Amino acid sequence: MRRLVSSAALAALVFAAAAGTGIAQEGPDEVAPPAHDVYGTVLGVRGDTLSLQLRTGRTLDVDLREARALQHVVLLTRGRPVHVRGNPGVRAFHAVAVLKSHIGPASWPPDN
C-alpha cells in the first residue's frame, strides 16, 4: 500500500535536491507526493469510482480505493465541489485524497 510522505521527509528531499547533493531518492517506506490536483463537482459514485465534472464540462472517472484506505475522502454528495489529489492512470485518475473545495469553479485554483 502506498503512503504519503511526511512533511519532514518531503522537506529533506526538497532540501537535498536544492543543495545539489545529487538526485533525491525515496526510502523503502516512502512514496512521492501526488503530482496533480483537480477540482470538480460530484456527479455520482458507483462502487469505488467517483464521476467528477471538471470546470471544462468534461467528466473524469476517479478511483477512490487508495483515498478510502487512507481515510482521506469527504462525504461525496451529488453537486458537491471537491478537490482531488492524485495521479492519472490508464482508465481513471487515482486519488490519494478527496477534500472539500471552494463553492464553485470561479474560486477554484488552476488544475495541475
NUGU-470339 format. One record per residue: residue number from 1; y, z, x of N, C-alpha, C in turn. Coordinates in nm, 2 decimals. Example, Ala and Ser with C-alpha at 12.3 -4.5 7.8 and 13.67 -1.06 7.14 Angstrom:
2
+-----+--------+--------+--------+--------+--------+--------+--------+--------+--------+
! pos !   n_yy !   n_zz !   n_xx !  ca_yy !  ca_zz !  ca_xx !   c_yy !   c_zz !   c_xx !
+-----+--------+--------+--------+--------+--------+--------+--------+--------+--------+
!   1 !  -0.57 !   0.78 !   1.32 !  -0.45 !   0.78 !   1.23 !  -0.33 !   0.78 !   1.32 !
!   2 !  -0.22 !   0.71 !   1.28 !  -0.11 !   0.71 !   1.37 !   0.00 !   0.79 !   1.29 !
+-----+--------+--------+--------+--------+--------+--------+--------+--------+--------+
//
This chain:
112
+-----+--------+--------+--------+--------+--------+--------+--------+--------+--------+
! pos !   n_yy !   n_zz !   n_xx !  ca_yy !  ca_zz !  ca_xx !   c_yy !   c_zz !   c_xx !
+-----+--------+--------+--------+--------+--------+--------+--------+--------+--------+
!   1 !  -0.12 !   0.00 !   0.08 !   0.00 !   0.00 !   0.00 !   0.12 !   0.00 !   0.09 !
!   2 !   0.22 !  -0.08 !   0.05 !   0.35 !  -0.08 !   0.13 !   0.44 !   0.03 !   0.09 !
!   3 !   0.52 !   0.08 !   0.19 !   0.61 !   0.18 !   0.16 !   0.75 !   0.14 !   0.22 !
!   4 !   0.85 !   0.20 !   0.16 !   0.99 !   0.17 !   0.21 !   1.01 !   0.24 !   0.34 !
!   5 !   1.09 !   0.19 !   0.42 !   1.13 !   0.25 !   0.55 !   1.22 !   0.36 !   0.52 !
!   6 !   1.21 !   0.48 !   0.58 !   1.30 !   0.59 !   0.56 !   1.44 !   0.55 !   0.62 !
!   7 !   1.54 !   0.61 !   0.58 !   1.68 !   0.58 !   0.63 !   1.69 !   0.60 !   0.78 !
!   8 !   1.62 !   0.71 !   0.83 !   1.63 !   0.74 !   0.97 !   1.55 !   0.63 !   1.05 !
!   9 !   1.44 !   0.58 !   1.00 !   1.36 !   0.48 !   1.07 !   1.44 !   0.35 !   1.07 !
!  10 !   1.50 !   0.32 !   0.95 !   1.58 !   0.19 !   0.94 !   1.70 !   0.20 !   1.04 !
!  11 !   1.77 !   0.32 !   1.04 !   1.88 !   0.33 !   1.13 !   1.84 !   0.31 !   1.28 !
!  12 !   1.72 !   0.36 !   1.31 !   1.67 !   0.35 !   1.45 !   1.64 !   0.20 !   1.48 !
!  13 !   1.59 !   0.13 !   1.39 !   1.56 !  -0.01 !   1.41 !   1.69 !  -0.09 !   1.42 !
!  14 !   1.79 !  -0.06 !   1.34 !   1.92 !  -0.13 !   1.35 !   1.98 !  -0.10 !   1.48 !
!  15 !   1.98 !   0.03 !   1.52 !   2.04 !   0.07 !   1.65 !   1.97 !   0.00 !   1.77 !
!  16 !   1.84 !   0.00 !   1.77 !   1.77 !  -0.07 !   1.88 !   1.80 !  -0.21 !   1.88 !
!  17 !   1.81 !  -0.28 !   1.77 !   1.84 !  -0.42 !   1.77 !   1.99 !  -0.44 !   1.82 !
!  18 !   2.08 !  -0.36 !   1.77 !   2.22 !  -0.37 !   1.81 !   2.24 !  -0.34 !   1.96 !
!  19 !   2.16 !  -0.25 !   2.01 !   2.17 !  -0.21 !   2.15 !   2.12 !  -0.32 !   2.25 !
!  20 !   2.05 !  -0.42 !   2.19 !   2.00 !  -0.52 !   2.28 !   1.87 !  -0.48 !   2.35 !
!  21 !   1.80 !  -0.39 !   2.30 !   1.68 !  -0.34 !   2.37 !   1.56 !  -0.43 !   2.34 !
!  22 !   1.58 !  -0.54 !   2.28 !   1.46 !  -0.63 !   2.25 !   1.44 !  -0.64 !   2.10 !
!  23 !   1.33 !  -0.69 !   2.07 !   1.30 !  -0.71 !   1.93 !   1.25 !  -0.57 !   1.87 !
!  24 !   1.31 !  -0.53 !   1.76 !   1.27 !  -0.40 !   1.70 !   1.14 !  -0.43 !   1.62 !
!  25 !   1.04 !  -0.35 !   1.64 !   0.91 !  -0.37 !   1.58 !   0.88 !  -0.25 !   1.49 !
!  26 !   0.81 !  -0.28 !   1.38 !   0.77 !  -0.18 !   1.28 !   0.65 !  -0.10 !   1.33 !
!  27 !   0.65 !   0.03 !   1.30 !   0.53 !   0.11 !   1.32 !   0.42 !   0.08 !   1.23 !
!  28 !   0.30 !   0.14 !   1.24 !   0.19 !   0.11 !   1.16 !   0.21 !   0.15 !   1.01 !
!  29 !   0.29 !   0.25 !   0.99 !   0.30 !   0.30 !   0.85 !   0.44 !   0.26 !   0.79 !
!  30 !   0.51 !   0.18 !   0.86 !   0.64 !   0.14 !   0.81 !   0.64 !  -0.01 !   0.77 !
!  31 !   0.72 !  -0.04 !   0.67 !   0.73 !  -0.17 !   0.62 !   0.88 !  -0.21 !   0.61 !
!  32 !   0.92 !  -0.33 !   0.64 !   1.06 !  -0.37 !   0.64 !   1.11 !  -0.36 !   0.50 !
!  33 !   1.24 !  -0.33 !   0.49 !   1.30 !  -0.31 !   0.36 !   1.30 !  -0.45 !   0.28 !
!  34 !   1.32 !  -0.44 !   0.15 !   1.32 !  -0.57 !   0.08 !   1.44 !  -0.65 !   0.12 !
!  35 !   1.41 !  -0.78 !   0.12 !   1.51 !  -0.88 !   0.17 !   1.61 !  -0.93 !   0.06 !
!  36 !   1.57 !  -0.90 !  -0.07 !   1.65 !  -0.96 !  -0.18 !   1.68 !  -0.87 !  -0.29 !
!  37 !   1.80 !  -0.89 !  -0.35 !   1.85 !  -0.81 !  -0.47 !   1.88 !  -0.92 !  -0.57 !
!  38 !   1.83 !  -0.90 !  -0.69 !   1.87 !  -0.99 !  -0.80 !   1.91 !  -0.91 !  -0.92 !
!  39 !   1.99 !  -0.96 !  -1.00 !   2.04 !  -0.89 !  -1.12 !   2.01 !  -0.98 !  -1.24 !
!  40 !   1.98 !  -0.92 !  -1.35 !   1.95 !  -0.99 !  -1.47 !   1.93 !  -0.90 !  -1.59 !
!  41 !   1.89 !  -0.96 !  -1.70 !   1.88 !  -0.89 !  -1.83 !   1.73 !  -0.90 !  -1.87 !
!  42 !   1.67 !  -0.79 !  -1.91 !   1.53 !  -0.78 !  -1.95 !   1.51 !  -0.87 !  -2.08 !
!  43 !   1.42 !  -0.96 !  -2.07 !   1.38 !  -1.04 !  -2.18 !   1.25 !  -0.98 !  -2.25 !
!  44 !   1.17 !  -0.92 !  -2.16 !   1.04 !  -0.85 !  -2.21 !   0.95 !  -0.82 !  -2.10 !
!  45 !   0.85 !  -0.74 !  -2.13 !   0.75 !  -0.70 !  -2.03 !   0.61 !  -0.73 !  -2.09 !
!  46 !   0.52 !  -0.79 !  -2.02 !   0.38 !  -0.81 !  -2.06 !   0.30 !  -0.77 !  -1.94 !
!  47 !   0.23 !  -0.66 !  -1.96 !   0.14 !  -0.60 !  -1.86 !   0.23 !  -0.56 !  -1.74 !
!  48 !   0.20 !  -0.62 !  -1.62 !   0.28 !  -0.58 !  -1.50 !   0.38 !  -0.69 !  -1.47 !
!  49 !   0.42 !  -0.77 !  -1.56 !   0.51 !  -0.88 !  -1.54 !   0.64 !  -0.86 !  -1.63 !
!  50 !   0.75 !  -0.85 !  -1.56 !   0.88 !  -0.85 !  -1.63 !   0.94 !  -0.99 !  -1.64 !
!  51 !   0.99 !  -1.03 !  -1.75 !   1.06 !  -1.15 !  -1.77 !   1.21 !  -1.12 !  -1.76 !
!  52 !   1.28 !  -1.17 !  -1.66 !   1.42 !  -1.14 !  -1.64 !   1.50 !  -1.26 !  -1.65 !
!  53 !   1.61 !  -1.25 !  -1.73 !   1.70 !  -1.37 !  -1.74 !   1.81 !  -1.35 !  -1.64 !
!  54 !   1.82 !  -1.44 !  -1.55 !   1.93 !  -1.43 !  -1.45 !   2.06 !  -1.47 !  -1.50 !
!  55 !   2.17 !  -1.45 !  -1.43 !   2.30 !  -1.49 !  -1.47 !   2.32 !  -1.64 !  -1.49 !
!  56 !   2.23 !  -1.72 !  -1.43 !   2.24 !  -1.86 !  -1.44 !   2.17 !  -1.91 !  -1.57 !
!  57 !   2.10 !  -1.82 !  -1.64 !   2.02 !  -1.86 !  -1.76 !   1.87 !  -1.88 !  -1.73 !
!  58 !   1.84 !  -1.90 !  -1.60 !   1.70 !  -1.92 !  -1.55 !   1.62 !  -1.79 !  -1.58 !
!  59 !   1.49 !  -1.80 !  -1.61 !   1.40 !  -1.69 !  -1.63 !   1.32 !  -1.67 !  -1.50 !
!  60 !   1.32 !  -1.54 !  -1.46 !   1.24 !  -1.51 !  -1.34 !   1.13 !  -1.41 !  -1.37 !
!  61 !   1.01 !  -1.44 !  -1.33 !   0.89 !  -1.35 !  -1.35 !   0.89 !  -1.25 !  -1.24 !
!  62 !   0.88 !  -1.12 !  -1.27 !   0.89 !  -1.02 !  -1.17 !   0.76 !  -0.94 !  -1.18 !
!  63 !   0.68 !  -0.93 !  -1.07 !   0.56 !  -0.85 !  -1.06 !   0.60 !  -0.70 !  -1.03 !
!  64 !   0.57 !  -0.62 !  -1.13 !   0.61 !  -0.48 !  -1.12 !   0.51 !  -0.38 !  -1.06 !
!  65 !   0.39 !  -0.43 !  -1.02 !   0.29 !  -0.34 !  -0.97 !   0.33 !  -0.24 !  -0.86 !
!  66 !   0.40 !  -0.29 !  -0.76 !   0.44 !  -0.21 !  -0.64 !   0.55 !  -0.11 !  -0.68 !
!  67 !   0.65 !  -0.16 !  -0.76 !   0.75 !  -0.07 !  -0.80 !   0.70 !   0.04 !  -0.89 !
!  68 !   0.60 !   0.01 !  -0.98 !   0.54 !   0.11 !  -1.06 !   0.46 !   0.21 !  -0.98 !
!  69 !   0.39 !   0.16 !  -0.88 !   0.31 !   0.25 !  -0.79 !   0.41 !   0.35 !  -0.72 !
!  70 !   0.52 !   0.30 !  -0.68 !   0.62 !   0.38 !  -0.61 !   0.71 !   0.47 !  -0.71 !
!  71 !   0.69 !   0.44 !  -0.84 !   0.76 !   0.51 !  -0.95 !   0.91 !   0.48 !  -0.93 !
!  72 !   0.94 !   0.35 !  -0.91 !   1.08 !   0.31 !  -0.90 !   1.11 !   0.21 !  -1.00 !
!  73 !   1.09 !   0.24 !  -1.13 !   1.11 !   0.15 !  -1.24 !   1.18 !   0.23 !  -1.35 !
!  74 !   1.30 !   0.18 !  -1.39 !   1.37 !   0.24 !  -1.51 !   1.30 !   0.19 !  -1.64 !
!  75 !   1.34 !   0.25 !  -1.75 !   1.29 !   0.21 !  -1.88 !   1.33 !   0.06 !  -1.90 !
!  76 !   1.24 !  -0.02 !  -1.93 !   1.27 !  -0.17 !  -1.95 !   1.27 !  -0.20 !  -2.09 !
!  77 !   1.39 !  -0.20 !  -2.15 !   1.40 !  -0.24 !  -2.29 !   1.47 !  -0.38 !  -2.30 !
!  78 !   1.44 !  -0.46 !  -2.40 !   1.49 !  -0.59 !  -2.41 !   1.65 !  -0.58 !  -2.42 !
!  79 !   1.71 !  -0.67 !  -2.34 !   1.86 !  -0.67 !  -2.34 !   1.92 !  -0.58 !  -2.23 !
!  80 !   1.84 !  -0.50 !  -2.16 !   1.90 !  -0.40 !  -2.07 !   1.93 !  -0.48 !  -1.93 !
!  81 !   2.05 !  -0.46 !  -1.88 !   2.08 !  -0.52 !  -1.75 !   2.01 !  -0.44 !  -1.64 !
!  82 !   1.95 !  -0.50 !  -1.54 !   1.88 !  -0.43 !  -1.43 !   1.91 !  -0.50 !  -1.30 !
!  83 !   1.89 !  -0.42 !  -1.19 !   1.90 !  -0.46 !  -1.06 !   1.76 !  -0.45 !  -1.00 !
!  84 !   1.70 !  -0.57 !  -0.95 !   1.57 !  -0.57 !  -0.90 !   1.57 !  -0.59 !  -0.75 !
!  85 !   1.51 !  -0.51 !  -0.67 !   1.49 !  -0.52 !  -0.53 !   1.35 !  -0.56 !  -0.49 !
!  86 !   1.34 !  -0.66 !  -0.41 !   1.20 !  -0.70 !  -0.37 !   1.21 !  -0.83 !  -0.29 !
!  87 !   1.10 !  -0.90 !  -0.30 !   1.08 !  -1.03 !  -0.22 !   1.02 !  -1.14 !  -0.31 !
!  88 !   1.06 !  -1.26 !  -0.29 !   1.00 !  -1.37 !  -0.36 !   0.85 !  -1.39 !  -0.32 !
!  89 !   0.77 !  -1.43 !  -0.42 !   0.63 !  -1.46 !  -0.39 !   0.60 !  -1.60 !  -0.44 !
!  90 !   0.47 !  -1.64 !  -0.44 !   0.43 !  -1.77 !  -0.49 !   0.45 !  -1.79 !  -0.64 !
!  91 !   0.40 !  -1.69 !  -0.71 !   0.41 !  -1.70 !  -0.86 !   0.51 !  -1.62 !  -0.92 !
!  92 !   0.56 !  -1.51 !  -0.85 !   0.66 !  -1.42 !  -0.91 !   0.74 !  -1.35 !  -0.80 !
!  93 !   0.85 !  -1.29 !  -0.84 !   0.93 !  -1.21 !  -0.75 !   0.86 !  -1.07 !  -0.74 !
!  94 !   0.83 !  -1.02 !  -0.63 !   0.76 !  -0.89 !  -0.61 !   0.85 !  -0.78 !  -0.60 !
!  95 !   0.87 !  -0.69 !  -0.70 !   0.97 !  -0.59 !  -0.70 !   0.91 !  -0.46 !  -0.63 !
!  96 !   1.00 !  -0.40 !  -0.55 !   0.97 !  -0.26 !  -0.50 !   1.05 !  -0.16 !  -0.57 !
!  97 !   1.15 !  -0.20 !  -0.65 !   1.23 !  -0.11 !  -0.73 !   1.30 !  -0.19 !  -0.84 !
!  98 !   1.31 !  -0.14 !  -0.96 !   1.39 !  -0.19 !  -1.07 !   1.48 !  -0.08 !  -1.11 !
!  99 !   1.61 !  -0.10 !  -1.09 !   1.71 !   0.00 !  -1.11 !   1.80 !  -0.03 !  -1.23 !
! 100 !   1.88 !   0.07 !  -1.28 !   1.98 !   0.04 !  -1.38 !   2.09 !  -0.04 !  -1.31 !
! 101 !   2.16 !  -0.12 !  -1.39 !   2.26 !  -0.20 !  -1.34 !   2.39 !  -0.19 !  -1.42 !
! 102 !   2.49 !  -0.26 !  -1.38 !   2.62 !  -0.26 !  -1.44 !   2.60 !  -0.33 !  -1.58 !
! 103 !   2.70 !  -0.32 !  -1.66 !   2.69 !  -0.36 !  -1.80 !   2.65 !  -0.51 !  -1.82 !
! 104 !   2.70 !  -0.60 !  -1.73 !   2.67 !  -0.74 !  -1.75 !   2.71 !  -0.82 !  -1.63 !
! 105 !   2.68 !  -0.95 !  -1.64 !   2.70 !  -1.05 !  -1.53 !   2.84 !  -1.05 !  -1.47 !
! 106 !   2.94 !  -1.02 !  -1.55 !   3.07 !  -1.02 !  -1.49 !   3.09 !  -0.92 !  -1.38 !
! 107 !   3.02 !  -0.80 !  -1.39 !   3.04 !  -0.69 !  -1.30 !   2.93 !  -0.69 !  -1.19 !
! 108 !   2.83 !  -0.78 !  -1.20 !   2.72 !  -0.78 !  -1.10 !   2.76 !  -0.83 !  -0.97 !
! 109 !   2.72 !  -0.77 !  -0.86 !   2.74 !  -0.83 !  -0.73 !   2.66 !  -0.96 !  -0.71 !
! 110 !   2.69 !  -1.04 !  -0.61 !   2.61 !  -1.16 !  -0.60 !   2.47 !  -1.13 !  -0.56 !
! 111 !   2.38 !  -1.22 !  -0.61 !   2.24 !  -1.20 !  -0.57 !   2.22 !  -1.24 !  -0.43 !
! 112 !   2.12 !  -1.18 !  -0.36 !   2.10 !  -1.22 !  -0.22 !   1.95 !  -1.22 !  -0.19 !
+-----+--------+--------+--------+--------+--------+--------+--------+--------+--------+
//
